[in-house]
Amino acid sequence: MGRFILYLAWAWEILIGVILITPIGPFCIACTNAVQPPDFIGRTAVVSIGVISIVLGVLGFINGARAQARTSAASAG
């Protein structure tokens, strides 16, 4: 169960990154307007944060898979 939650967390991080790099970005579900707070940091910064989030999510998946492979190899040998 713990591995499932860990992989779900990495998938969620990747999803958030994808939402951030889409052209409309984060938007209000009720009003379908893009969210732009008064002190908006800029589109370039938001896309950069989205890309970093995706990269961290993919690295988390890879690290989790490697750890699981090491654990199963150690228990088999």
Secondary structure, DSSP 8 states (H G I E B T S, - for coil): -HHHHHHHHHHHHHHHHHHHHSSS-SB-TTT--B---TT---HHHHHHHHHHHHHHHHHHHHHHHHHHHHHHHHHH-
